[in-house]
Amino acid sequence: MDSSLQLLSMLGSLSLGLVLLVSLLVMPYRLWQRKKRNELRDELEAMGDELGLWRANRRDETR
């Protein structure tokens, strides 16, 4: 009984260690992904602003 508890404890520690290791490996990718998403969002907002200006100019030209 005692050896089975030691085995379960060891397996629990090992699985916790693996989860933490995977988390540390995935974190830089998630940060890079968030940075890229924010850059794309900013670029899209700038394009939307340019489109709004273009439409306003075009509207003024047709008058």
PDB file of N, CA, C and O in Angstrom:
ATOM      1  N   MET A   1       0.826  -1.193   0.000  1.00  0.00           N
ATOM      2  CA  MET A   1       0.000   0.000   0.000  1.00  0.00           C
ATOM      3  C   MET A   1       0.868   1.253   0.000  1.00  0.00           C
ATOM      4  O   MET A   1       0.567   2.225  -0.693  1.00  0.00           O
ATOM      5  N   ASP A   2       1.938   1.225   0.777  1.00  0.00           N
ATOM      6  CA  ASP A   2       2.810   2.382   0.877  1.00  0.00           C
ATOM      7  C   ASP A   2       3.515   2.664  -0.448  1.00  0.00           C
ATOM      8  O   ASP A   2       3.675   3.823  -0.833  1.00  0.00           O
ATOM      9  N   SER A   3       3.932   1.616  -1.141  1.00  0.00           N
ATOM     10  CA  SER A   3       4.634   1.803  -2.414  1.00  0.00           C
ATOM     11  C   SER A   3       3.679   2.337  -3.486  1.00  0.00           C
ATOM     12  O   SER A   3       4.098   3.101  -4.356  1.00  0.00           O
ATOM     13  N   SER A   4       2.415   1.948  -3.434  1.00  0.00           N
ATOM     14  CA  SER A   4       1.464   2.469  -4.422  1.00  0.00           C
ATOM     15  C   SER A   4       1.196   3.957  -4.194  1.00  0.00           C
ATOM     16  O   SER A   4       0.998   4.706  -5.150  1.00  0.00           O
ATOM     17  N   LEU A   5       1.188   4.386  -2.928  1.00  0.00           N
ATOM     18  CA  LEU A   5       1.028   5.811  -2.643  1.00  0.00           C
ATOM     19  C   LEU A   5       2.233   6.601  -3.114  1.00  0.00           C
ATOM     20  O   LEU A   5       2.088   7.707  -3.633  1.00  0.00           O
ATOM     21  N   GLN A   6       3.420   6.044  -2.938  1.00  0.00           N
ATOM     22  CA  GLN A   6       4.629   6.707  -3.425  1.00  0.00           C
ATOM     23  C   GLN A   6       4.600   6.819  -4.947  1.00  0.00           C
ATOM     24  O   GLN A   6       4.985   7.845  -5.508  1.00  0.00           O
ATOM     25  N   LEU A   7       4.147   5.769  -5.601  1.00  0.00           N
ATOM     26  CA  LEU A   7       4.057   5.775  -7.063  1.00  0.00           C
ATOM     27  C   LEU A   7       3.056   6.822  -7.538  1.00  0.00           C
ATOM     28  O   LEU A   7       3.332   7.562  -8.482  1.00  0.00           O
ATOM     29  N   LEU A   8       1.902   6.886  -6.893  1.00  0.00           N
ATOM     30  CA  LEU A   8       0.904   7.891  -7.258  1.00  0.00           C
ATOM     31  C   LEU A   8       1.416   9.305  -7.014  1.00  0.00           C
ATOM     32  O   LEU A   8       1.168  10.207  -7.815  1.00  0.00           O
ATOM     33  N   SER A   9       2.124   9.495  -5.918  1.00  0.00           N
ATOM     34  CA  SER A   9       2.689  10.805  -5.615  1.00  0.00           C
ATOM     35  C   SER A   9       3.722  11.195  -6.664  1.00  0.00           C
ATOM     36  O   SER A   9       3.760  12.341  -7.111  1.00  0.00           O
ATOM     37  N   MET A  10       4.557  10.240  -7.055  1.00  0.00           N
ATOM     38  CA  MET A  10       5.577  10.499  -8.059  1.00  0.00           C
ATOM     39  C   MET A  10       4.926  10.823  -9.412  1.00  0.00           C
ATOM     40  O   MET A  10       5.363  11.734 -10.115  1.00  0.00           O
ATOM     41  N   LEU A  11       3.893  10.080  -9.762  1.00  0.00           N
ATOM     42  CA  LEU A  11       3.200  10.339 -11.022  1.00  0.00           C
ATOM     43  C   LEU A  11       2.513  11.704 -11.012  1.00  0.00           C
ATOM     44  O   LEU A  11       2.507  12.404 -12.024  1.00  0.00           O
ATOM     45  N   GLY A  12       1.942  12.076  -9.885  1.00  0.00           N
ATOM     46  CA  GLY A  12       1.317  13.389  -9.760  1.00  0.00           C
ATOM     47  C   GLY A  12       2.325  14.503  -9.909  1.00  0.00           C
ATOM     48  O   GLY A  12       2.069  15.497 -10.589  1.00  0.00           O
ATOM     49  N   SER A  13       3.472  14.340  -9.273  1.00  0.00           N
ATOM     50  CA  SER A  13       4.524  15.357  -9.382  1.00  0.00           C
ATOM     51  C   SER A  13       5.044  15.449 -10.807  1.00  0.00           C
ATOM     52  O   SER A  13       5.298  16.541 -11.316  1.00  0.00           O
ATOM     53  N   LEU A  14       5.198  14.313 -11.438  1.00  0.00           N
ATOM     54  CA  LEU A  14       5.674  14.289 -12.827  1.00  0.00           C
ATOM     55  C   LEU A  14       4.678  14.958 -13.762  1.00  0.00           C
ATOM     56  O   LEU A  14       5.074  15.738 -14.628  1.00  0.00           O
ATOM     57  N   SER A  15       3.406  14.670 -13.604  1.00  0.00           N
ATOM     58  CA  SER A  15       2.412  15.285 -14.481  1.00  0.00           C
ATOM     59  C   SER A  15       2.300  16.786 -14.225  1.00  0.00           C
ATOM     60  O   SER A  15       2.104  17.556 -15.165  1.00  0.00           O
ATOM     61  N   LEU A  16       2.419  17.208 -12.982  1.00  0.00           N
ATOM     62  CA  LEU A  16       2.419  18.641 -12.686  1.00  0.00           C
ATOM     63  C   LEU A  16       3.628  19.318 -13.326  1.00  0.00           C
ATOM     64  O   LEU A  16       3.511  20.402 -13.896  1.00  0.00           O
ATOM     65  N   GLY A  17       4.775  18.681 -13.230  1.00  0.00           N
ATOM     66  CA  GLY A  17       5.979  19.213 -13.861  1.00  0.00           C
ATOM     67  C   GLY A  17       5.825  19.332 -15.368  1.00  0.00           C
ATOM     68  O   GLY A  17       6.256  20.321 -15.960  1.00  0.00           O
ATOM     69  N   LEU A  18       5.215  18.334 -15.990  1.00  0.00           N
ATOM     70  CA  LEU A  18       5.000  18.375 -17.447  1.00  0.00           C
ATOM     71  C   LEU A  18       4.039  19.500 -17.831  1.00  0.00           C
ATOM     72  O   LEU A  18       4.258  20.192 -18.825  1.00  0.00           O
ATOM     73  N   VAL A  19       2.992  19.679 -17.059  1.00  0.00           N
ATOM     74  CA  VAL A  19       2.036  20.762 -17.334  1.00  0.00           C
ATOM     75  C   VAL A  19       2.725  22.116 -17.240  1.00  0.00           C
ATOM     76  O   VAL A  19       2.522  22.976 -18.097  1.00  0.00           O
ATOM     77  N   LEU A  20       3.532  22.310 -16.212  1.00  0.00           N
ATOM     78  CA  LEU A  20       4.253  23.572 -16.064  1.00  0.00           C
ATOM     79  C   LEU A  20       5.251  23.789 -17.194  1.00  0.00           C
ATOM     80  O   LEU A  20       5.396  24.906 -17.692  1.00  0.00           O
ATOM     81  N   LEU A  21       5.934  22.733 -17.597  1.00  0.00           N
ATOM     82  CA  LEU A  21       6.895  22.839 -18.698  1.00  0.00           C
ATOM     83  C   LEU A  21       6.208  23.224 -20.004  1.00  0.00           C
ATOM     84  O   LEU A  21       6.690  24.093 -20.731  1.00  0.00           O
ATOM     85  N   VAL A  22       5.090  22.582 -20.298  1.00  0.00           N
ATOM     86  CA  VAL A  22       4.350  22.909 -21.520  1.00  0.00           C
ATOM     87  C   VAL A  22       3.835  24.338 -21.467  1.00  0.00           C
ATOM     88  O   VAL A  22       3.861  25.048 -22.472  1.00  0.00           O
ATOM     89  N   SER A  23       3.366  24.761 -20.299  1.00  0.00           N
ATOM     90  CA  SER A  23       2.895  26.144 -20.151  1.00  0.00           C
ATOM     91  C   SER A  23       4.005  27.135 -20.439  1.00  0.00           C
ATOM     92  O   SER A  23       3.784  28.133 -21.126  1.00  0.00           O
ATOM     93  N   LEU A  24       5.191  26.872 -19.925  1.00  0.00           N
ATOM     94  CA  LEU A  24       6.321  27.772 -20.155  1.00  0.00           C
ATOM     95  C   LEU A  24       6.747  27.776 -21.623  1.00  0.00           C
ATOM     96  O   LEU A  24       7.208  28.797 -22.133  1.00  0.00           O
ATOM     97  N   LEU A  25       6.595  26.652 -22.292  1.00  0.00           N
ATOM     98  CA  LEU A  25       6.967  26.587 -23.701  1.00  0.00           C
ATOM     99  C   LEU A  25       5.942  27.284 -24.584  1.00  0.00           C
ATOM    100  O   LEU A  25       6.306  27.848 -25.616  1.00  0.00           O
ATOM    101  N   VAL A  26       4.676  27.257 -24.206  1.00  0.00           N
ATOM    102  CA  VAL A  26       3.609  27.833 -25.016  1.00  0.00           C
ATOM    103  C   VAL A  26       3.495  29.347 -24.805  1.00  0.00           C
ATOM    104  O   VAL A  26       3.048  30.063 -25.701  1.00  0.00           O
ATOM    105  N   MET A  27       3.892  29.832 -23.639  1.00  0.00           N
ATOM    106  CA  MET A  27       3.705  31.248 -23.307  1.00  0.00           C
ATOM    107  C   MET A  27       4.343  32.209 -24.313  1.00  0.00           C
ATOM    108  O   MET A  27       3.675  33.163 -24.713  1.00  0.00           O
ATOM    109  N   PRO A  28       5.597  32.017 -24.747  1.00  0.00           N
ATOM    110  CA  PRO A  28       6.165  32.962 -25.727  1.00  0.00           C
ATOM    111  C   PRO A  28       5.371  32.994 -27.035  1.00  0.00           C
ATOM    112  O   PRO A  28       5.213  34.057 -27.634  1.00  0.00           O
ATOM    113  N   TYR A  29       4.875  31.848 -27.479  1.00  0.00           N
ATOM    114  CA  TYR A  29       4.081  31.816 -28.707  1.00  0.00           C
ATOM    115  C   TYR A  29       2.790  32.605 -28.532  1.00  0.00           C
ATOM    116  O   TYR A  29       2.384  33.346 -29.427  1.00  0.00           O
ATOM    117  N   ARG A  30       2.148  32.449 -27.385  1.00  0.00           N
ATOM    118  CA  ARG A  30       0.898  33.179 -27.140  1.00  0.00           C
ATOM    119  C   ARG A  30       1.148  34.681 -27.080  1.00  0.00           C
ATOM    120  O   ARG A  30       0.335  35.462 -27.575  1.00  0.00           O
ATOM    121  N   LEU A  31       2.267  35.097 -26.475  1.00  0.00           N
ATOM    122  CA  LEU A  31       2.599  36.519 -26.416  1.00  0.00           C
ATOM    123  C   LEU A  31       2.875  37.069 -27.813  1.00  0.00           C
ATOM    124  O   LEU A  31       2.442  38.173 -28.144  1.00  0.00           O
ATOM    125  N   TRP A  32       3.600  36.295 -28.638  1.00  0.00           N
ATOM    126  CA  TRP A  32       3.869  36.705 -30.017  1.00  0.00           C
ATOM    127  C   TRP A  32       2.569  36.807 -30.798  1.00  0.00           C
ATOM    128  O   TRP A  32       2.365  37.747 -31.567  1.00  0.00           O
ATOM    129  N   GLN A  33       1.694  35.835 -30.592  1.00  0.00           N
ATOM    130  CA  GLN A  33       0.406  35.817 -31.286  1.00  0.00           C
ATOM    131  C   GLN A  33      -0.424  37.043 -30.908  1.00  0.00           C
ATOM    132  O   GLN A  33      -1.046  37.656 -31.777  1.00  0.00           O
ATOM    133  N   ARG A  34      -0.443  37.406 -29.635  1.00  0.00           N
ATOM    134  CA  ARG A  34      -1.192  38.580 -29.181  1.00  0.00           C
ATOM    135  C   ARG A  34      -0.608  39.853 -29.795  1.00  0.00           C
ATOM    136  O   ARG A  34      -1.351  40.743 -30.209  1.00  0.00           O
ATOM    137  N   LYS A  35       0.730  39.937 -29.851  1.00  0.00           N
ATOM    138  CA  LYS A  35       1.380  41.109 -30.434  1.00  0.00           C
ATOM    139  C   LYS A  35       0.993  41.256 -31.904  1.00  0.00           C
ATOM    140  O   LYS A  35       0.664  42.353 -32.355  1.00  0.00           O
ATOM    141  N   LYS A  36       1.033  40.160 -32.644  1.00  0.00           N
ATOM    142  CA  LYS A  36       0.670  40.204 -34.070  1.00  0.00           C
ATOM    143  C   LYS A  36      -0.795  40.603 -34.245  1.00  0.00           C
ATOM    144  O   LYS A  36      -1.122  41.401 -35.124  1.00  0.00           O
ATOM    145  N   ARG A  37      -1.668  40.053 -33.416  1.00  0.00           N
ATOM    146  CA  ARG A  37      -3.088  40.370 -33.508  1.00  0.00           C
ATOM    147  C   ARG A  37      -3.326  41.861 -33.253  1.00  0.00           C
ATOM    148  O   ARG A  37      -4.129  42.493 -33.940  1.00  0.00           O
ATOM    149  N   ASN A  38      -2.630  42.415 -32.267  1.00  0.00           N
ATOM    150  CA  ASN A  38      -2.768  43.841 -31.976  1.00  0.00           C
ATOM    151  C   ASN A  38      -2.246  44.693 -33.131  1.00  0.00           C
ATOM    152  O   ASN A  38      -2.848  45.710 -33.475  1.00  0.00           O
ATOM    153  N   GLU A  39      -1.124  44.279 -33.730  1.00  0.00           N
ATOM    154  CA  GLU A  39      -0.590  45.011 -34.879  1.00  0.00           C
ATOM    155  C   GLU A  39      -1.578  45.001 -36.034  1.00  0.00           C
ATOM    156  O   GLU A  39      -1.804  46.030 -36.671  1.00  0.00           O
ATOM    157  N   LEU A  40      -2.170  43.841 -36.307  1.00  0.00           N
ATOM    158  CA  LEU A  40      -3.139  43.734 -37.399  1.00  0.00           C
ATOM    159  C   LEU A  40      -4.384  44.563 -37.112  1.00  0.00           C
ATOM    160  O   LEU A  40      -4.943  45.179 -38.019  1.00  0.00           O
ATOM    161  N   ARG A  41      -4.820  44.582 -35.859  1.00  0.00           N
ATOM    162  CA  ARG A  41      -5.980  45.387 -35.491  1.00  0.00           C
ATOM    163  C   ARG A  41      -5.706  46.874 -35.713  1.00  0.00           C
ATOM    164  O   ARG A  41      -6.551  47.601 -36.235  1.00  0.00           O
ATOM    165  N   ASP A  42      -4.513  47.315 -35.310  1.00  0.00           N
ATOM    166  CA  ASP A  42      -4.145  48.720 -35.505  1.00  0.00           C
ATOM    167  C   ASP A  42      -4.087  49.067 -36.991  1.00  0.00           C
ATOM    168  O   ASP A  42      -4.539  50.133 -37.408  1.00  0.00           O
ATOM    169  N   GLU A  43      -3.529  48.161 -37.776  1.00  0.00           N
ATOM    170  CA  GLU A  43      -3.444  48.389 -39.221  1.00  0.00           C
ATOM    171  C   GLU A  43      -4.843  48.453 -39.841  1.00  0.00           C
ATOM    172  O   GLU A  43      -5.102  49.276 -40.719  1.00  0.00           O
ATOM    173  N   LEU A  44      -5.722  47.599 -39.389  1.00  0.00           N
ATOM    174  CA  LEU A  44      -7.095  47.594 -39.903  1.00  0.00           C
ATOM    175  C   LEU A  44      -7.824  48.884 -39.527  1.00  0.00           C
ATOM    176  O   LEU A  44      -8.573  49.431 -40.336  1.00  0.00           O
ATOM    177  N   GLU A  45      -7.608  49.370 -38.313  1.00  0.00           N
ATOM    178  CA  GLU A  45      -8.220  50.636 -37.905  1.00  0.00           C
ATOM    179  C   GLU A  45      -7.712  51.783 -38.767  1.00  0.00           C
ATOM    180  O   GLU A  45      -8.487  52.656 -39.159  1.00  0.00           O
ATOM    181  N   ALA A  46      -6.406  51.788 -39.067  1.00  0.00           N
ATOM    182  CA  ALA A  46      -5.834  52.838 -39.914  1.00  0.00           C
ATOM    183  C   ALA A  46      -6.431  52.762 -41.318  1.00  0.00           C
ATOM    184  O   ALA A  46      -6.725  53.793 -41.924  1.00  0.00           O
ATOM    185  N   MET A  47      -6.607  51.561 -41.831  1.00  0.00           N
ATOM    186  CA  MET A  47      -7.203  51.401 -43.165  1.00  0.00           C
ATOM    187  C   MET A  47      -8.653  51.883 -43.156  1.00  0.00           C
ATOM    188  O   MET A  47      -9.118  52.481 -44.126  1.00  0.00           O
ATOM    189  N   GLY A  48      -9.356  51.624 -42.073  1.00  0.00           N
ATOM    190  CA  GLY A  48     -10.738  52.084 -41.958  1.00  0.00           C
ATOM    191  C   GLY A  48     -10.810  53.598 -41.935  1.00  0.00           C
ATOM    192  O   GLY A  48     -11.702  54.195 -42.536  1.00  0.00           O
ATOM    193  N   ASP A  49      -9.854  54.224 -41.230  1.00  0.00           N
ATOM    194  CA  ASP A  49      -9.812  55.682 -41.201  1.00  0.00           C
ATOM    195  C   ASP A  49      -9.536  56.248 -42.592  1.00  0.00           C
ATOM    196  O   ASP A  49     -10.159  57.224 -43.011  1.00  0.00           O
ATOM    197  N   GLU A  50      -8.591  55.623 -43.304  1.00  0.00           N
ATOM    198  CA  GLU A  50      -8.280  56.069 -44.667  1.00  0.00           C
ATOM    199  C   GLU A  50      -9.491  55.909 -45.581  1.00  0.00           C
ATOM    200  O   GLU A  50      -9.766  56.772 -46.414  1.00  0.00           O
ATOM    201  N   LEU A  51     -10.205  54.811 -45.422  1.00  0.00           N
ATOM    202  CA  LEU A  51     -11.394  54.582 -46.245  1.00  0.00           C
ATOM    203  C   LEU A  51     -12.459  55.628 -45.944  1.00  0.00           C
ATOM    204  O   LEU A  51     -13.131  56.113 -46.854  1.00  0.00           O
ATOM    205  N   GLY A  52     -12.614  55.975 -44.669  1.00  0.00           N
ATOM    206  CA  GLY A  52     -13.579  57.008 -44.299  1.00  0.00           C
ATOM    207  C   GLY A  52     -13.227  58.348 -44.920  1.00  0.00           C
ATOM    208  O   GLY A  52     -14.106  59.058 -45.409  1.00  0.00           O
ATOM    209  N   LEU A  53     -11.938  58.701 -44.905  1.00  0.00           N
ATOM    210  CA  LEU A  53     -11.508  59.950 -45.535  1.00  0.00           C
ATOM    211  C   LEU A  53     -11.747  59.923 -47.038  1.00  0.00           C
ATOM    212  O   LEU A  53     -12.192  60.912 -47.619  1.00  0.00           O
ATOM    213  N   TRP A  54     -11.448  58.788 -47.664  1.00  0.00           N
ATOM    214  CA  TRP A  54     -11.637  58.649 -49.108  1.00  0.00           C
ATOM    215  C   TRP A  54     -13.120  58.814 -49.461  1.00  0.00           C
ATOM    216  O   TRP A  54     -13.469  59.497 -50.423  1.00  0.00           O
ATOM    217  N   ARG A  55     -13.973  58.181 -48.674  1.00  0.00           N
ATOM    218  CA  ARG A  55     -15.416  58.293 -48.935  1.00  0.00           C
ATOM    219  C   ARG A  55     -15.903  59.726 -48.746  1.00  0.00           C
ATOM    220  O   ARG A  55     -16.730  60.210 -49.518  1.00  0.00           O
ATOM    221  N   ALA A  56     -15.385  60.413 -47.707  1.00  0.00           N
ATOM    222  CA  ALA A  56     -15.779  61.802 -47.470  1.00  0.00           C
ATOM    223  C   ALA A  56     -15.330  62.691 -48.625  1.00  0.00           C
ATOM    224  O   ALA A  56     -16.086  63.555 -49.069  1.00  0.00           O
ATOM    225  N   ASN A  57     -14.127  62.493 -49.108  1.00  0.00           N
ATOM    226  CA  ASN A  57     -13.630  63.260 -50.247  1.00  0.00           C
ATOM    227  C   ASN A  57     -14.437  62.991 -51.486  1.00  0.00           C
ATOM    228  O   ASN A  57     -14.760  63.914 -52.234  1.00  0.00           O
ATOM    229  N   ARG A  58     -14.762  61.763 -51.710  1.00  0.00           N
ATOM    230  CA  ARG A  58     -15.528  61.389 -52.900  1.00  0.00           C
ATOM    231  C   ARG A  58     -16.938  61.987 -52.834  1.00  0.00           C
ATOM    232  O   ARG A  58     -17.477  62.442 -53.844  1.00  0.00           O
ATOM    233  N   ARG A  59     -17.523  61.980 -51.640  1.00  0.00           N
ATOM    234  CA  ARG A  59     -18.842  62.569 -51.451  1.00  0.00           C
ATOM    235  C   ARG A  59     -18.809  64.054 -51.752  1.00  0.00           C
ATOM    236  O   ARG A  59     -19.724  64.593 -52.373  1.00  0.00           O
ATOM    237  N   ASP A  60     -17.738  64.719 -51.304  1.00  0.00           N
ATOM    238  CA  ASP A  60     -17.598  66.166 -51.555  1.00  0.00           C
ATOM    239  C   ASP A  60     -17.418  66.460 -53.042  1.00  0.00           C
ATOM    240  O   ASP A  60     -17.884  67.486 -53.538  1.00  0.00           O
ATOM    241  N   GLU A  61     -16.738  65.555 -53.753  1.00  0.00           N
ATOM    242  CA  GLU A  61     -16.487  65.762 -55.182  1.00  0.00           C
ATOM    243  C   GLU A  61     -17.781  65.628 -55.993  1.00  0.00           C
ATOM    244  O   GLU A  61     -17.929  66.286 -57.023  1.00  0.00           O
ATOM    245  N   THR A  62     -18.690  64.810 -55.556  1.00  0.00           N
ATOM    246  CA  THR A  62     -19.924  64.579 -56.328  1.00  0.00           C
ATOM    247  C   THR A  62     -20.935  65.689 -56.124  1.00  0.00           C
ATOM    248  O   THR A  62     -21.932  65.755 -56.843  1.00  0.00           O
ATOM    249  N   ARG A  63     -20.700  66.555 -55.165  1.00  0.00           N
ATOM    250  CA  ARG A  63     -21.653  67.646 -54.924  1.00  0.00           C
ATOM    251  C   ARG A  63     -21.456  68.775 -55.880  1.00  0.00           C
ATOM    252  O   ARG A  63     -22.175  69.772 -55.815  1.00  0.00           O
TER     253      ARG A  63
END
